[in-house]
Amino acid sequence: GADDVKYLESIQSKQLEALVEKDLKGVANLENRFTPALAYIEFCGFKLDRDKWKIKMDKDLAKLKEAEERLNQWIMDKGMSKYFTKQLSLFDPVACNINWNSSKQVIPLFEELGINCEVVEKGIRKKSIEASNIEKQKSKSTVVSLYLEYKKAEKVTSTYGENFLRQINKNTGRVHTQFKQIMDTGRISSGGKDKLTKEEYINFQNIPSDKETRACFVAEEGNILIISDYSGQEQIVLANRALDPNLLKFYDEGLADMHSFVASKMYPELEGLTLDEVKDKHKDKRQAAKSAGFAINYGGQGITIADNLGIPLEEGNKIYAAYFEAFPGLRNYFDTVKKQGLRDGYVMISPLTRRKSYIDFFDKYKALEEELTPEFWDRYRFAKSQDTPEFPSLKEKVSKYFMYKGDIERKTLNFPIQGSSAEITKISCIYILDYILDNELQGIVKFVNTVHDENVLECPIEIS
């Protein structure tokens, strides 16, 4: 048993050496101070109103049944008899025989209706009816929208059902989950599986935002929930990183609606209009600006915008170009961080704490980069034009190179914004726990959840 503690000091010494070598003492200090706060959140748990949850479950099941009935009726109304049950007697009604939870049964139907179910993920071609693939094809058939409604209802009943009630702790009467403290970006995650019971822990960071679901999470009698969050946290972090004049103007002047502001800068014809006028009279342009912002800020391009909005690629590319024309500081910032990641083999997430995320496939990327010389590209172009036996192997190398490069570039755009935002929230959690301990409020003021840019506390009404 002594061996469990015998080497701790020497391990710590070696770890400190590695932290100094990699310039990570700042981030280690932050994470060490954050650990007790996260432990306190797990310890406190969140009270779930059992009766309200059961009522919600019944409503969710009713919605699922209605969604399934609409799908079945669609098949019947279209007279698609190959999907009917066989009538065995005069008294058995004819019905739809599709199991809507079986992709093997749904894919043939969709393909028959002209819906493209083929996708390529990480270089592998396969068939998928995930929402990300079929949502942009809703115009091809009304059954797509019906199916998406059904899958949404099905997910609610399977993910947010009886499993929540099972996890109410018998001693505390509250739901307790577990958190993982450090993901790739520095964010925390919630959920996972209990090693003993194999029960899936509830993901406290993915509770649906509708009022009925949120109303099931309550304070103890005599207590109240207090919620605080950072408004537009990631967008503000990006503005501070990029220092684009137009983005800084938005915050300096206290303008209200970011998406309308972006649209006013992207589209010359909106110049001179108030942001309220843009929001009320140019909803399509505001939506395009919103989609462009979310896509571009996380490494997306014109094709991403086109897919998100269900528009032609040419139009998506125009929106992409207009966005950077409106915010030239963003392009300069993006170019700088991309070069850093491709050069150093890690993403510099925070220049303050020196948090870094190392690229685990960086050696493979560099090896391919060295191999793709001007002579290689001459061979590649010749092999492609002549369709030589060598071309498939050359093409695979090129595909892998650009896949690695694209992945690194996306991480350099996404990780610093997410990671810096996560550190801001972690610091707020540290301050909250320090206050609770300094004022001897542990067990009285409960820290019940933290969700990216939001903290939730429970305390007695009289001190709220």
N, C-alpha and C positions, 0 to 999 in steps of 0.2 A: 504493500500500500504506500510505503514511503516513496517509491519510485514515481508516484503520481505528482509529487511536489519537489522531488530531489533536483530536477534539472530546470525548473521554471526560471530561475535567475539567469542561468547561462543561455537559455532560449531567448529570454527577453534581451539580453546583451547582444546576441547575434541579430535579432530582429531590429534593434535600434541601429546597428551598423548598416543594415540593408536600407533602413528608412533614410538615414543620413546620405547614403550613397545615391539613392534615387530621389532625394529632395522631397520626402513625403512626411516629414515630422509634423507639419501643420495639419495635414488631413488626418493623420493618426490621432492627434490630440483632439480634433473635432469629433471623430467617431468614438473615441474613448469617453468623452464627456456626454455624448448622445446616448450611449448604451443604457445607463440607468433610466433615462426618460422613456426609452422604448420598452424597457422591462416593466416600468410602472404602467404603461398603457396596456400591456398584455395582462398584468395583474389586475387592473381595475375592471376590465371587461365592459360590456355594453348591455344594458337591460333591454330585453325584447318582450313586448306585450304579447303573450301567448294567444289571447282571445282575438286581438286585432289581426294577428298573423294568420290564424285559422280562417277568419272571414276573408282576408286577402287571398288565401290559397283557393277557397271555393270560387271566388270571382275569377281567378286566373284559369282554373280548370274549365269554367263556363266559357271563357273567351277562347280557349283552345278548341273546345268542342264546336263552337260557332265557326271558327276559322276552318276547321276540318270539313264541316258541313258545306261551307261555301265552295271549297275546292271540289268536293264530290259532286255538288250540284252543277258546277261548271262543266265537268266531264259529261254529266247526264244531258245537260242542255245542248251541248255540242254534238250529241249523238255518237260519241266515240265508242262504239259497241265493243271494240277489242279490249276495252278497259272495264267492261261490265262483268258482274258475277253471272255465272250461268244459272238460269232459272230452273230449279229442280222440280217445282210443282206450281200449280196455279196460285198457291197461297204465299209463295216466297217472293218478296219484292225484288226487282232488279236494282242493283246498287253498284257503285264504283268499287273496284277491287284493288285500287292502288294503295300501297302502304306508303304514306307521304313521308315517313321517316327513313325509307329505304332509297338511297341515291341510285341503286341499281335499277329500281323500278321507275324513278322519276326522270332520270337522264334520257332514256329512250323516248319518253313522252315529249320532253322539251326539244330534243333534236328533231322529232317529227314536226314540231311547230316552228322549226327554223331558228331555234335558240342555240347559239354556239356555246358548247360546254367545255371546249378544249382550253386549257391554260398551260403555261410553261412556268414551273417553279424550280429555281436553281438549276436550270438547264434541262429539267425533266418534263416531258410533255405528258399531261394526264387530263382526265375529265373531272370537272368540278361544277357543282351547283351552289357553291358558297355565295353569300350575298355580294361579296366584292366582285364576283364575276358576272352574275346575272342581273344585278340591279340596274346596270347601265343598258340592259336590253329590254326594259319594261315596255317599250313602245312596240315590241314584236308581238306581244300577246298579253292580254289582261290576266292570264293565269300566273304570270311572274309575280305581280303585286300580291295576288291572293296567297301564293306560296310563301313569299317573304313575310307576310302577316302571320301565316301559320307557324313558320320557323321561329319568329320572334316570340309568339305565345308559347310555343313548345319549350324554348329555352328558359322562359320565365318559370314555367311549372317545374322543370327538371332541376334548375339551378337554385331557385328561391322557393323551396317547398318544405317538406317534412324534415329535411336535413338540418334546417335552422332550429327547429324545435328540439331535435335530438341533442343539440349542442348547448342547450341551457344547462349550466352547471348546477347540480343538485344542492351544493353547499352555498353558493353565492346567489343563485337564481338569475345569473347573468351569462351572456355568451362571451367566451374568451377565445381569441384566435392566436396565431403566432405570426411574427413578422421576420422577414429576412432583411438584415440591416443594410447590406451593400450590394446593389446590382451593378451592371456594367457602367451605368451613368453616374452612380452614386445615389440613385433613388432607392427607397425601400420598397419591398413588395409584401403582400399579405396572402395567407392561405397555406397550401401544402397539405401534407398528410400526417396524421398521428401514427407514430411507429407501432404503437401497441394495438390500438383499435382499428387501424387502417381507415378511419373516418377522415374525410376531406375537411380540413379546416375552412371556415368561411373566409372569403376574401373581403375584408372590411373596406378595401379601397375600390370595390366594384359594386357597391350597393346601388340599385337603380334609383334615379333621382326623382321619380314621381312621388307626389305628396302622400299617397296611400302607403307606399312601402316605407318611406322615411318616417311616417307617423307611427309605425310599429316600434321604432327605436325610441325609448322614452327614458325619462329620469325617474329615480325613486320618488316615492311620495314625500313632498316637502322640499324636493330639489328641482332645479331647472337646468336645461341644457344651454350652454353658451357656445356659439360658433363664431370663429374668426377666420378670415381668409385674406390672402393677398390678391387684390384685383388685378387681373392681367399680368400675373407674375412673369411668365415666360416671355411675353412680348416686351415687357420693360427691360428684362435682362438682355434680350437681343438688341434693343435700342441702345443700351449702355455699352454693349460690345461693339456694335457697328458704327455708332455715332453718326448715323445718316442725318443730314440737316432736316429733311422733311419729317422723319420719325421724331426727332428731338422737338420739332415745332409742335407736333401733336400733343406731347406731354407738357411742354413749357406753357402752352396756351390753354391747357386744361380742356381740350376738345373732347366731346362725349363719346362719339361712336367711331371706333377704329376702322371698321369695315367700310363705312361711308367715306371716311377720310381717305383711305387707300384708293377707293374708286374715284374720288375727286381728283387724285393725283395721276391715276392711270389713264383716265379718259378726258381728253382736252375739251370735249363738248360739255362736260360738267363744271368747267371752270366758272366761278362766280356764283354758283348755287350754294345755299347753306347745306350743312350736313343733314338737317331734317328733310330738306327737299330731295336730296339724293336718296335718303332712306325711304321716303314715301313714294317718289315718282320714278325711281330708277332701281327697282328691286333686283332686276336681272344683272345689272352692272355691279351692284353691291355684292350679290352672291358670287359673281365671278371674282371680284377682288378678295372676298373671304376665302374662297377655294384656293386662289393663287397664293395667298398668304400662308395658309396652313401647309400647302404642298411645298412651296419653295423654301420656307423656313426649315423644313426637315429633309431637304435634298431632292425634292420632286422637280420635274421638268414639265415641258409643254404637254407631253403625253399623259402625265399624271393629272394635270388640270382638265384635259379633254375627257379622260375617263371619269373623273369625279363629277363633272358637269354633264356628261353624256353629249358632248359636242364634237365636231370634226377636229382632227389633229391640228390642221392648219390654224383654226381659231384658237386652240389651246396654246399653240406656239406664239401667236400674236399677243395673247394675254400675258404669257411668260415674259416676252420681250418688253411689253409695256410696263410691267411691274418693276423691272430693273431700271428702266428709263426714269421711272418716277422716284426710285430709291437707289441712286448710284452708289451710295455708301455701303449698301448691303452687298453689292457685287464685289467691291473691294475687300470687304471683310470676309466674304465666302472664299474668294480666291486666296487670301492670306492663310486661313485656317486649313484649307485643302492642301496647300503646299506643305504646311507644317506636318500634317499627318502622313502624307506620302513620303516626306523626307525623314522623319524621326521614328516612325513605327509605333507611335502612340498618339492618342488624342489628349491635348492639354485641356482638361475640363475647367479647372479653376486656377487662374494666375495668382490668387491670394493664398489658397491652401496648398497649391501645387498638385491637386488631384489629377491623376493621369489614368487613362485606360489603354493598356497595351494591346496592339493588334496581334492576335495569336497566329495569323497566317501571313505576317509581314515578310518572313523569309521566303515564302513561296512566291509572293508578289515580286520581290526584288530579283529573285532568280529568273523569273519570266521576263522582267523588264530588261535585264542584261542580255537575255537571249534574243529579244525582239530588236535586233540591230537593223540598219538600212538594208543590209544584205538579206536578212530574213524576210523583210517586207517585199523585196524584189522576188524572192522565191515564192512567197505567199500569193502575190498578184499573178505570177505566171501559172502557178498550180491551180489557182481559181479559174483563170481564163481557159486553161486547157483541161480542167477537171481531171487532174492527174491522180494516181493512187495515193500520192502523198498529201493531197489537199485536206482530207478529213482530219488527219493528225495535226496539221498546221492550224486548221480552223479551230480545233479544240483548245490549242494553246492560246490563240488570240481571244477566244471566248472567256477562258479562265482569267486571262490578264485583265480584261475589261470588267469582269465580274468582281475580281479582287479590288481593282482600283475604284469602281463605283461604290463598293461596300465601305471602303475606307473613307471616301469623300462624304458619303451620307452620314457616317459616324462623326466626322469632324464638324458637320453642321448641327447635328441633333444633340450629341452628348454634352457639349459645353453649356447649351441652353438648359437642357433638362437637369444636368448635374449641378450647375450653379444655383438653379432654382431649388433643387433638393437641399443644398447646403443652407440656403436661407431659411427654409422650413425647419431643418434640424437645429439650427441655432435658436430659433424661436422656441422649440421644444425644450432645449436646455434651459433657457431663461424661465420658462413656465415651471419646470420642475424645481429649479433653484428657489423660485418664489414660494412654491408649496412647502418645501423643506424649511426655508428660512422662517416661515410663519407657522410652522408646525401644523400644517393643514393636510398632511398625508392621511388618506382614508376618508377625509372630509370633503376635500376637493378632488374629484376623480378625473383623471385624464383618460377619456374613453376612446379617442380615435385621432389619427392624423392621416389626411388624404392629400398627398402631393402639396397643395398650396393652402390647406385648410386644417385647423385644429378644432377638436370638439371636447369641451369640458363639461362636467356635471358638478354642481355645487348647491348648497342650501340657498333657498330663496333669499334669506335674510342677509347674506353676504354677497349676493350677486350684483 
